[in-house]
Amino acid sequence: MSLVKPNCRTVFIAMLFLPVSFFSRAGDTGFNDGKKTVQIIDSLFALSVSNISINNEIALLYAEKGKELLYEIEYTQGEQKYFLIKAQIAYYDDRYLDALAYLDSLGRILSPDIITPDLGNYYSQKALVNTYLGYHEIAIEMNLKAISVYEELSDFSGISNSYNCIGKIYLNQGNMELAERYFNRALSMNQKTSDKKALGIILINKGNLKIAQDSLDAAMELFSNAYDLYLELGDLRRIALSLYNIAKIQSEEGKYSDAISSLDESLNIYRKLNEKYGQAMVLNQKSLVYRKSGVYNFAIQYGEEAYSILTQINSLSLQTEVLLQLFKAYKAIGDYSKALYFFETYHATKTELESKNSAKRIAEIEYQAQLTANEKNIQLLNQRNRAKTLQVYILIALFGIILLSTFGFILVLRLKNKNLWQKQEILKKKNHLIDLENKMFEKDKKMLENDLELKNKELASRALALIQLNETLKNISVKMNEFSSDSHSEKKQIKAILHDIQLVTHNNIWEEFDLAFSNVHNRFYEKLFEICPNLSATEIKIAALLKLNLSTKEIAAISFKSESSIKTTRHRLRQKLNIGESDNLVAFLLKL
């Protein structure tokens, strides 16, 4: 356990230095003052993070100042950052249960159903704290959950770190095969990123694995590569850790002076960083090297210095190693009194450590049971929440369907009403047009009837003119006949003149009459010929005069024929037109 904390702490710090967007997205307050407050909170939290592990009291002071400002605004990301910082401070103060409590508070804010970087970070940090508490099964489970989240997000750096932490757990448990498998997975994922710090941690962990497998040359190569990498990055803490690991290999190979040189360089860096755990770790290794090289006074000196530091911090595991070194050193120089004291202290400390480890294992079992129960409760609550959410969505969907259906029904009704109204308007317009057309038709019909009546009157006038002309000619003829003249030639000449006048006048008037009649009754003659094609000219003329509803006497006067001749012609017309005796000839002709 003494090697876990220095190797994995960078993972914890790296996850606290999230992108600025994670910590700076405040709720939409709509006011500049709110934005300024968020900026101040972020600045205070950044100062807190920069002091963690260096001066936790100052770090805590900045964190609490930031928390005071959180009461003024609603800033969920700020609350998350606060709990992360508190967990980090508790972690470096070896208050692991407090760190878990702060992470549990963070877990209540986060939703396990929403895959976010925050959720992956939460699982990773919880795994780290459980690792130091010795709750290895829980730590592995948390790391696997973190990997599941990071895979969804395609976060190869997060996947690599989680694999590395699982490998470290298996290494501490002595399961070399699984440790190597997860270190290789971590290395494979890291190659997809540019995270050199994480790469250095993987190299150091693989180096410790090689030591456990007695492959010192391979371990030295891995530690040297890590040292070169951190030297390039300027990471003092990781440089010191790499030198410490190199010194272990040098000590195993019997290169004690080289080991002491590496350890001195590492110790100077840890002292500059005020890293007490690192100082104690290096001093204990120096004590071991001096004891192996037979320089017992230095072994005792550095061992007691390491023990003095460890009494200020809570690390029973490293204390047992230091006490064992002091016991062996005093025993080697023959100071059995001191040797007995340190052996008894070692035994008491080891017993306490084993007791705590047993308590941890019991607590892990209890915690695992509680965690399982809590997870079941959470799953049950999530199922209920999902069921309620589903019900709400169903109700919203049903309401939406009803609303859309109602809206659609109203829209269809409006469209139907609109179409009906439009059809009614169109029908009204059509009816109006029909009325107008009927009126126009009636007007035209009336005009045609008036024209026809006028034409018929005109024809009747022309017929009357013919009658008057015939009467006039008759009177002239009578008077001419009464004109006394003994000359036979003169009388003959007068009769010839009267005949010519009668003929010319009659022909002209008849031609005008026939032309006018054809214009008025343009298809009369055509219809007559359709009924009877063999009508004579005289019969056609008589039929035309009959259509004008003239009497036999009037027709006789017009045509210079006798009434008996007209009657005969009428009889022939009746026969040719197939008109019975009971039918009226004039009525028949009027219909044509």
C-alpha positions as CSV (number, residue, x, y, z in Angstrom):
1,M,0.0,0.0,0.0
2,S,2.9,2.3,0.5
3,L,3.6,2.4,-3.2
4,V,0.1,2.9,-4.3
5,K,-0.5,6.4,-3.1
6,P,2.5,8.1,-4.7
7,N,1.9,6.3,-8.0
8,C,-1.9,7.0,-8.4
9,R,-2.3,10.4,-6.8
10,T,-1.6,12.1,-10.2
11,V,-4.7,10.4,-11.6
12,F,-6.8,12.0,-8.8
13,I,-5.3,15.4,-9.4
14,A,-5.6,15.2,-13.2
15,M,-9.3,14.4,-12.8
16,L,-9.8,17.4,-10.6
17,F,-8.2,19.7,-13.3
18,L,-11.2,19.2,-15.6
19,P,-11.8,21.5,-18.6
20,V,-12.8,25.0,-17.6
21,S,-16.2,24.4,-19.2
22,F,-17.0,21.8,-16.6
23,F,-16.6,24.2,-13.8
24,S,-17.7,27.4,-15.5
25,R,-21.2,26.5,-16.8
26,A,-23.4,28.3,-14.4
27,G,-27.2,28.3,-14.5
28,D,-28.6,30.9,-16.8
29,T,-29.2,33.7,-14.3
30,G,-29.4,36.3,-16.9
31,F,-27.4,38.8,-14.8
32,N,-23.8,39.9,-15.1
33,D,-23.4,39.7,-11.3
34,G,-24.2,36.0,-11.4
35,K,-21.5,35.5,-14.0
36,K,-19.0,37.4,-12.0
37,T,-19.8,35.3,-8.9
38,V,-19.2,32.1,-10.9
39,Q,-15.8,33.4,-12.0
40,I,-14.9,34.2,-8.4
41,I,-16.0,30.7,-7.3
42,D,-13.9,29.1,-10.1
43,S,-10.9,31.2,-9.1
44,L,-11.2,30.2,-5.4
45,F,-11.5,26.5,-6.3
46,A,-8.6,26.7,-8.7
47,L,-6.4,28.2,-5.8
48,S,-7.7,25.4,-3.6
49,V,-6.7,22.7,-6.0
50,S,-3.2,24.2,-6.5
51,N,-2.6,23.9,-2.7
52,I,-3.8,20.4,-2.2
53,S,-1.1,18.0,-0.8
54,I,1.1,21.0,-0.4
55,N,-0.8,23.0,2.2
56,N,-4.2,21.4,2.8
57,E,-5.2,24.0,5.4
58,I,-4.9,26.8,2.8
59,A,-6.6,24.5,0.2
60,L,-9.5,24.0,2.6
61,L,-9.8,27.7,3.3
62,Y,-10.2,28.6,-0.4
63,A,-12.7,25.8,-0.8
64,E,-14.9,27.0,2.0
65,K,-14.8,30.6,0.7
66,G,-16.0,29.3,-2.6
67,K,-18.7,27.3,-0.9
68,E,-20.0,30.5,0.9
69,L,-20.5,32.1,-2.5
70,L,-22.4,29.0,-3.8
71,Y,-25.3,30.0,-1.5
72,E,-25.8,33.2,-3.5
73,I,-26.4,31.5,-6.9
74,E,-27.5,28.2,-8.4
75,Y,-24.4,26.6,-9.8
76,T,-24.5,22.8,-9.9
77,Q,-21.1,22.4,-11.4
78,G,-19.7,24.5,-8.6
79,E,-21.2,22.1,-6.0
80,Q,-19.7,19.2,-7.8
81,K,-16.3,20.8,-7.8
82,Y,-16.6,21.6,-4.1
83,F,-17.3,18.0,-3.2
84,L,-14.4,16.8,-5.4
85,I,-12.0,19.2,-3.7
86,K,-13.2,18.2,-0.2
87,A,-12.7,14.5,-1.2
88,Q,-9.2,15.3,-2.4
89,I,-8.2,17.1,0.7
90,A,-9.6,14.3,2.9
91,Y,-7.7,11.8,0.8
92,Y,-4.3,13.5,1.3
93,D,-5.1,13.9,5.0
94,D,-5.6,10.1,5.1
95,R,-9.2,10.6,6.0
96,Y,-10.5,8.1,3.5
97,L,-13.9,7.6,5.0
98,D,-14.5,11.4,4.9
99,A,-13.4,11.3,1.2
100,L,-15.9,8.6,0.5
101,A,-18.6,10.7,2.2
102,Y,-17.9,13.7,0.0
103,L,-17.9,11.5,-3.1
104,D,-21.3,10.0,-2.0
105,S,-22.6,13.6,-1.8
106,L,-21.3,14.1,-5.3
107,G,-23.0,10.9,-6.4
108,R,-26.4,12.2,-5.2
109,I,-26.1,15.2,-7.5
110,L,-25.1,13.1,-10.5
111,S,-27.5,10.9,-12.4
112,P,-26.2,7.3,-13.2
113,D,-28.5,7.2,-16.3
114,I,-26.9,10.2,-17.9
115,I,-23.5,9.4,-19.4
116,T,-21.2,12.4,-18.8
117,P,-17.5,12.9,-18.1
118,D,-18.5,13.9,-14.5
119,L,-20.0,10.4,-13.9
120,G,-16.8,8.7,-15.1
121,N,-14.7,11.0,-12.9
122,Y,-16.9,10.2,-9.9
123,Y,-16.5,6.4,-10.4
124,S,-12.7,6.8,-10.9
125,Q,-12.2,8.8,-7.8
126,K,-14.4,6.5,-5.7
127,A,-12.3,3.6,-6.9
128,L,-9.1,5.4,-5.9
129,V,-10.3,6.1,-2.3
130,N,-11.6,2.5,-1.9
131,T,-8.2,1.2,-3.1
132,Y,-6.4,3.0,-0.2
133,L,-9.1,1.8,2.2
134,G,-8.3,-1.7,1.1
135,Y,-11.7,-2.3,-0.4
136,H,-10.3,-3.9,-3.4
137,E,-13.4,-5.5,-4.8
138,I,-15.3,-2.3,-4.6
139,A,-12.4,-0.4,-6.1
140,I,-12.3,-2.8,-9.1
141,E,-16.1,-2.5,-9.5
142,M,-15.9,1.3,-9.5
143,N,-13.1,1.2,-12.0
144,L,-15.1,-1.1,-14.3
145,K,-18.1,1.3,-14.1
146,A,-15.8,4.2,-14.9
147,I,-14.4,2.2,-17.9
148,S,-18.0,1.6,-19.1
149,V,-18.7,5.4,-19.0
150,Y,-15.4,6.3,-20.7
151,E,-16.1,3.8,-23.4
152,E,-19.4,5.5,-24.1
153,L,-17.6,8.8,-24.3
154,S,-14.6,7.4,-26.3
155,D,-12.3,8.8,-23.5
156,F,-9.2,6.7,-24.0
157,S,-7.3,8.5,-21.3
158,G,-10.0,7.7,-18.7
159,I,-10.1,4.1,-19.9
160,S,-6.3,3.8,-19.7
161,N,-6.1,5.3,-16.1
162,S,-8.9,2.9,-14.9
163,Y,-7.1,-0.1,-16.4
164,N,-3.9,1.0,-14.7
165,C,-5.5,1.3,-11.3
166,I,-7.1,-2.2,-11.6
167,G,-3.6,-3.5,-12.5
168,K,-2.1,-1.8,-9.5
169,I,-4.8,-3.5,-7.2
170,Y,-4.0,-6.9,-8.6
171,L,-0.3,-6.2,-8.2
172,N,-0.7,-5.4,-4.5
173,Q,-2.8,-8.6,-4.1
174,G,0.0,-10.6,-5.7
175,N,-1.9,-11.6,-8.8
176,M,0.8,-11.0,-11.4
177,E,-1.0,-12.4,-14.4
178,L,-4.1,-10.1,-14.1
179,A,-1.9,-7.2,-13.1
180,E,0.2,-7.6,-16.3
181,R,-3.0,-8.0,-18.4
182,Y,-4.5,-4.7,-17.2
183,F,-1.2,-2.8,-17.4
184,N,-0.9,-3.9,-21.0
185,R,-4.5,-2.8,-21.7
186,A,-3.7,0.5,-20.0
187,L,-0.6,1.0,-22.1
188,S,-2.5,0.1,-25.3
189,M,-5.2,2.7,-24.6
190,N,-2.6,5.3,-23.6
191,Q,-1.0,5.0,-27.0
192,K,-4.3,6.5,-28.4
193,T,-3.8,9.6,-26.3
194,S,-1.1,12.2,-25.6
195,D,-1.2,11.8,-21.8
196,K,2.5,11.4,-21.0
197,K,2.0,11.7,-17.2
198,A,-0.3,8.8,-17.2
199,L,2.1,6.9,-19.4
200,G,4.8,7.4,-16.8
201,I,2.6,6.0,-14.1
202,I,2.0,2.9,-16.2
203,L,5.7,2.4,-16.8
204,I,6.4,2.7,-13.0
205,N,3.7,0.2,-12.2
206,K,4.9,-2.2,-14.8
207,G,8.5,-1.7,-13.4
208,N,7.2,-2.8,-9.9
209,L,5.5,-5.8,-11.6
210,K,8.9,-6.8,-13.1
211,I,10.6,-6.5,-9.7
212,A,8.0,-8.9,-8.3
213,Q,8.7,-11.2,-11.3
214,D,12.5,-10.9,-10.6
215,S,13.1,-9.2,-14.0
216,L,15.4,-6.4,-12.7
217,D,16.8,-5.4,-16.0
218,A,13.3,-4.9,-17.5
219,A,12.2,-3.0,-14.4
220,M,15.3,-0.7,-14.6
221,E,14.5,0.0,-18.3
222,L,10.9,0.9,-17.4
223,F,11.9,3.1,-14.4
224,S,14.5,4.9,-16.6
225,N,12.0,5.5,-19.3
226,A,9.6,7.0,-16.8
227,Y,12.4,9.2,-15.3
228,D,13.3,10.5,-18.8
229,L,9.6,11.2,-19.5
230,Y,9.0,13.1,-16.3
231,L,12.3,15.0,-16.7
232,E,11.0,16.2,-20.1
233,L,7.7,17.2,-18.5
234,G,9.4,18.9,-15.5
235,D,7.1,16.9,-13.0
236,L,9.2,17.0,-9.8
237,R,7.0,14.7,-7.8
238,R,7.2,12.0,-10.5
239,I,10.9,12.5,-11.0
240,A,11.5,11.9,-7.3
241,L,9.3,8.7,-7.5
242,S,11.2,7.5,-10.5
243,L,14.6,8.0,-8.8
244,Y,13.3,6.1,-5.8
245,N,12.3,3.2,-7.9
246,I,15.6,3.2,-9.8
247,A,17.4,3.2,-6.4
248,K,15.5,0.0,-5.4
249,I,16.9,-1.8,-8.5
250,Q,20.4,-0.4,-7.8
251,S,20.2,-1.7,-4.3
252,E,19.0,-5.2,-5.4
253,E,22.0,-5.3,-7.9
254,G,24.4,-4.3,-5.1
255,K,25.1,-0.8,-6.5
256,Y,24.8,0.8,-3.1
257,S,26.6,4.1,-3.8
258,D,24.5,4.6,-7.0
259,A,21.4,3.8,-5.0
260,I,22.3,6.3,-2.2
261,S,23.0,9.0,-4.9
262,S,19.6,8.4,-6.5
263,L,17.9,8.4,-3.1
264,D,19.5,11.7,-2.0
265,E,18.3,13.4,-5.2
266,S,14.8,12.0,-4.7
267,L,14.8,13.1,-1.0
268,N,15.8,16.7,-1.9
269,I,12.9,16.9,-4.3
270,Y,10.4,15.6,-1.7
271,R,11.7,18.0,0.8
272,K,11.2,20.9,-1.6
273,L,7.7,19.7,-2.2
274,N,7.1,19.2,1.6
275,E,5.9,15.7,0.7
276,K,6.2,13.9,4.1
277,Y,5.1,10.5,2.9
278,G,7.7,10.6,0.1
279,Q,10.4,11.7,2.5
280,A,9.6,8.8,4.9
281,M,9.6,6.4,2.0
282,V,13.0,7.5,0.7
283,L,14.5,7.6,4.2
284,N,13.4,4.1,4.8
285,Q,15.0,2.9,1.6
286,K,18.2,4.7,2.5
287,S,18.1,2.9,5.9
288,L,17.7,-0.4,4.0
289,V,20.6,0.3,1.6
290,Y,23.0,1.3,4.5
291,R,22.0,-1.7,6.5
292,K,22.8,-4.0,3.5
293,S,26.1,-2.3,2.9
294,G,26.9,-2.7,6.6
295,V,26.9,1.0,7.5
296,Y,24.6,0.5,10.5
297,N,24.9,4.0,12.1
298,F,23.5,5.6,8.9
299,A,20.9,2.9,8.7
300,I,19.7,3.7,12.2
301,Q,20.0,7.5,11.6
302,Y,17.8,7.5,8.5
303,G,15.5,4.8,9.9
304,E,14.7,6.9,13.0
305,E,14.3,10.1,10.9
306,A,11.8,8.2,8.7
307,Y,10.0,6.9,11.9
308,S,9.8,10.4,13.3
309,I,8.1,11.7,10.1
310,L,5.7,8.7,10.1
311,T,4.5,9.5,13.6
312,Q,3.1,12.7,12.1
313,I,1.1,11.0,9.4
314,N,-1.1,8.0,9.4
315,S,0.6,5.2,7.5
316,L,0.9,2.0,9.5
317,S,2.1,0.0,6.5
318,L,5.2,2.1,6.0
319,Q,5.8,2.3,9.8
320,T,6.0,-1.5,10.1
321,E,8.7,-1.5,7.3
322,V,10.7,1.3,9.1
323,L,10.4,-0.4,12.5
324,L,11.6,-3.7,11.1
325,Q,14.6,-2.0,9.5
326,L,15.5,-0.3,12.9
327,F,15.1,-3.7,14.7
328,K,17.5,-5.4,12.3
329,A,20.0,-2.5,12.4
330,Y,20.1,-2.4,16.2
331,K,20.3,-6.1,16.4
332,A,23.3,-6.1,13.9
333,I,25.3,-3.7,16.2
334,G,24.4,-5.7,19.3
335,D,22.1,-3.1,20.9
336,Y,19.5,-5.7,21.9
337,S,17.6,-3.4,24.2
338,K,16.8,-1.0,21.4
339,A,16.3,-3.9,19.1
340,L,13.8,-5.4,21.5
341,Y,12.0,-2.1,21.8
342,F,11.6,-1.6,18.0
343,F,10.7,-5.3,17.6
344,E,7.9,-5.0,20.1
345,T,6.8,-1.7,18.6
346,Y,7.0,-3.3,15.1
347,H,4.9,-6.3,16.4
348,A,2.3,-4.0,18.0
349,T,2.1,-1.8,14.9
350,K,1.9,-4.9,12.7
351,T,-0.9,-6.3,14.9
352,E,-2.7,-3.0,14.7
353,L,-2.3,-2.9,11.0
354,E,-3.6,-6.5,10.6
355,S,-6.4,-5.7,12.9
356,K,-7.3,-2.6,10.8
357,N,-6.9,-4.7,7.7
358,S,-9.3,-7.3,9.2
359,A,-11.7,-4.5,10.2
360,K,-11.3,-3.1,6.6
361,R,-12.2,-6.5,5.2
362,I,-15.2,-6.8,7.4
363,A,-16.1,-3.2,6.7
364,E,-15.7,-4.0,3.0
365,I,-18.1,-6.9,3.2
366,E,-20.6,-4.8,5.1
367,Y,-20.0,-1.9,2.8
368,Q,-20.4,-4.2,-0.2
369,A,-23.7,-5.5,1.2
370,Q,-24.9,-2.0,2.0
371,L,-23.8,-0.9,-1.5
372,T,-25.7,-3.8,-3.1
373,A,-28.8,-2.9,-1.1
374,N,-28.4,0.7,-1.9
375,E,-27.9,-0.1,-5.6
376,K,-31.1,-2.3,-5.5
377,N,-32.9,0.6,-3.9
378,I,-31.5,3.0,-6.4
379,Q,-32.5,0.6,-9.2
380,L,-36.0,0.3,-7.8
381,L,-36.3,4.1,-7.5
382,N,-34.9,4.5,-11.0
383,Q,-37.4,1.9,-12.3
384,R,-40.2,3.8,-10.5
385,N,-38.9,7.1,-11.8
386,R,-38.7,5.7,-15.3
387,A,-42.2,4.3,-15.0
388,K,-43.5,7.6,-13.8
389,T,-41.5,9.4,-16.5
390,L,-43.0,6.9,-19.0
391,Q,-46.5,7.6,-17.7
392,V,-45.9,11.3,-18.0
393,Y,-44.6,10.9,-21.6
394,I,-47.6,8.7,-22.4
395,L,-50.0,11.3,-20.9
396,I,-48.2,14.0,-22.8
397,A,-48.3,11.9,-26.0
398,L,-52.0,11.2,-25.5
399,F,-52.7,14.8,-24.8
400,G,-50.7,15.7,-27.8
401,I,-52.6,13.2,-29.9
402,I,-55.9,14.5,-28.6
403,L,-54.8,18.1,-29.2
404,L,-53.6,17.3,-32.7
405,S,-56.8,15.3,-33.4
406,T,-59.0,18.1,-32.1
407,F,-57.0,20.6,-34.1
408,G,-57.1,18.4,-37.2
409,F,-60.9,17.8,-36.7
410,I,-61.4,21.6,-36.4
411,L,-59.2,22.2,-39.4
412,V,-61.1,19.6,-41.4
413,L,-64.4,21.2,-40.4
414,R,-63.1,24.6,-41.3
415,L,-61.9,23.3,-44.6
416,K,-65.2,21.6,-45.3
417,N,-67.1,24.7,-44.3
418,K,-64.8,26.8,-46.4
419,N,-65.3,24.4,-49.3
420,L,-69.0,24.3,-48.8
421,W,-69.1,28.1,-48.6
422,Q,-67.0,28.3,-51.7
423,K,-69.3,25.8,-53.5
424,Q,-72.3,27.8,-52.3
425,E,-70.7,31.0,-53.6
426,I,-69.9,29.3,-56.9
427,L,-73.5,28.0,-57.1
428,K,-74.9,31.4,-56.4
429,K,-72.7,32.9,-59.1
430,K,-73.7,30.1,-61.5
431,N,-77.4,30.7,-60.6
432,H,-76.9,34.4,-61.0
433,L,-75.3,33.8,-64.4
434,I,-78.1,31.4,-65.4
435,D,-80.6,34.1,-64.3
436,L,-78.7,36.6,-66.3
437,E,-78.6,34.3,-69.3
438,N,-82.3,33.5,-69.0
439,K,-83.1,37.2,-68.8
440,M,-80.8,37.8,-71.8
441,F,-82.5,34.8,-73.5
442,E,-85.9,36.2,-72.7
443,K,-84.9,39.6,-73.8
444,D,-83.4,38.3,-77.0
445,K,-86.5,36.1,-77.6
446,K,-88.7,39.1,-77.0
447,M,-86.6,41.1,-79.3
448,L,-86.7,38.4,-81.9
449,E,-90.5,38.0,-81.5
450,N,-90.8,41.8,-81.8
451,D,-88.6,41.7,-84.9
452,L,-90.6,38.8,-86.2
453,E,-93.8,40.6,-85.5
454,L,-92.4,43.8,-87.1
455,K,-91.3,41.8,-90.1
456,N,-94.6,40.1,-90.3
457,K,-96.3,43.5,-90.2
458,E,-93.9,44.8,-92.8
459,L,-94.8,41.7,-95.0
460,A,-98.5,42.3,-94.3
461,S,-97.9,46.0,-95.3
462,R,-96.2,44.9,-98.5
463,A,-99.1,42.5,-99.2
464,L,-101.5,45.3,-98.5
465,A,-99.6,47.4,-100.9
466,L,-100.0,44.8,-103.6
467,I,-103.7,44.7,-102.9
468,Q,-103.9,48.4,-103.1
469,L,-101.8,48.4,-106.3
470,N,-104.1,45.8,-107.8
471,E,-107.1,47.9,-106.9
472,T,-105.6,50.9,-108.3
473,L,-104.7,49.2,-111.5
474,K,-108.2,47.8,-111.7
475,N,-109.6,51.3,-111.3
476,I,-107.2,52.6,-113.9
477,S,-108.2,49.8,-116.2
478,V,-111.9,50.5,-115.8
479,K,-111.4,54.2,-116.4
480,M,-109.2,53.5,-119.4
481,N,-111.8,51.2,-120.7
482,E,-114.4,53.9,-120.3
483,F,-112.2,56.3,-122.1
484,S,-114.0,57.0,-125.3
485,S,-112.1,56.4,-128.3
486,D,-113.2,55.1,-131.6
487,S,-109.8,54.1,-132.7
488,H,-109.3,50.4,-132.2
489,S,-105.6,50.8,-132.3
490,E,-105.6,53.3,-129.5
491,K,-107.6,51.1,-127.3
492,K,-105.3,48.2,-128.0
493,Q,-102.4,50.4,-127.2
494,I,-103.9,51.5,-124.0
495,K,-104.5,47.9,-122.9
496,A,-101.0,47.0,-123.8
497,I,-99.6,49.8,-121.7
498,L,-101.8,48.9,-118.7
499,H,-100.7,45.2,-119.0
500,D,-97.0,46.2,-119.0
501,I,-97.5,48.5,-116.0
502,Q,-99.3,45.8,-114.2
503,L,-96.7,43.1,-115.0
504,V,-93.7,45.2,-114.1
505,T,-95.2,46.6,-111.0
506,H,-96.4,43.3,-109.8
507,N,-93.1,41.6,-110.5
508,N,-91.1,44.2,-108.6
509,I,-93.4,44.3,-105.7
510,W,-93.5,40.5,-105.5
511,E,-89.7,40.2,-105.7
512,E,-89.4,42.7,-102.8
513,F,-92.0,40.8,-100.9
514,D,-90.3,37.5,-101.6
515,L,-86.9,38.8,-100.5
516,A,-88.4,40.3,-97.3
517,F,-90.2,37.1,-96.5
518,S,-87.1,35.0,-97.0
519,N,-85.2,37.2,-94.5
520,V,-87.9,36.8,-91.9
521,H,-88.7,33.1,-92.5
522,N,-85.4,32.0,-93.9
523,R,-86.0,28.2,-93.6
524,F,-89.7,28.2,-94.5
525,Y,-89.1,27.2,-98.1
526,E,-86.5,24.6,-97.1
527,K,-88.9,23.0,-94.7
528,L,-91.7,22.9,-97.3
529,F,-89.4,21.2,-99.8
530,E,-88.4,18.6,-97.1
531,I,-92.1,17.8,-96.7
532,C,-93.0,17.9,-100.3
533,P,-90.2,18.5,-102.9
534,N,-92.6,18.8,-105.9
535,L,-94.4,22.0,-105.0
536,S,-95.0,24.5,-107.8
537,A,-94.0,28.1,-107.7
538,T,-97.6,29.2,-107.4
539,E,-98.2,26.8,-104.5
540,I,-95.1,28.1,-102.8
541,K,-96.2,31.7,-103.1
542,I,-99.7,30.9,-101.9
543,A,-98.2,29.0,-98.9
544,A,-96.1,32.1,-98.1
545,L,-99.1,34.3,-98.2
546,L,-101.1,31.9,-96.1
547,K,-98.2,31.9,-93.4
548,L,-98.9,35.7,-93.2
549,N,-102.5,34.7,-92.2
550,L,-104.0,36.5,-95.2
551,S,-107.5,35.6,-96.3
552,T,-108.4,33.9,-99.6
553,K,-109.8,37.2,-100.9
554,E,-106.6,39.1,-100.0
555,I,-104.4,36.4,-101.6
556,A,-106.5,36.5,-104.8
557,A,-106.1,40.2,-105.0
558,I,-102.3,40.1,-104.5
559,S,-101.8,37.2,-107.0
560,F,-104.2,38.5,-109.7
561,K,-106.1,35.3,-109.4
562,S,-109.7,34.4,-108.6
563,E,-110.8,33.3,-105.2
564,S,-111.8,29.9,-106.7
565,S,-108.3,29.5,-108.1
566,I,-106.8,30.2,-104.7
567,K,-109.1,27.7,-103.0
568,T,-108.0,25.1,-105.6
569,T,-104.4,25.8,-104.9
570,R,-105.0,25.5,-101.1
571,H,-106.7,22.2,-101.7
572,R,-103.6,20.9,-103.6
573,L,-101.3,22.2,-100.8
574,R,-103.3,20.3,-98.2
575,Q,-103.0,17.1,-100.3
576,K,-99.3,17.5,-101.0
577,L,-98.5,18.3,-97.4
578,N,-100.7,15.4,-96.1
579,I,-102.9,17.7,-94.0
580,G,-106.3,16.2,-93.1
581,E,-109.6,18.0,-93.6
582,S,-110.0,18.5,-89.9
583,D,-106.5,20.2,-89.6
584,N,-106.0,23.9,-90.2
585,L,-103.7,24.5,-93.1
586,V,-102.7,28.0,-91.9
587,A,-101.9,26.8,-88.4
588,F,-99.7,24.1,-89.9
589,L,-97.8,26.6,-92.0
590,L,-97.4,29.0,-89.1
591,K,-95.5,26.3,-87.2
592,L,-93.0,25.9,-90.0
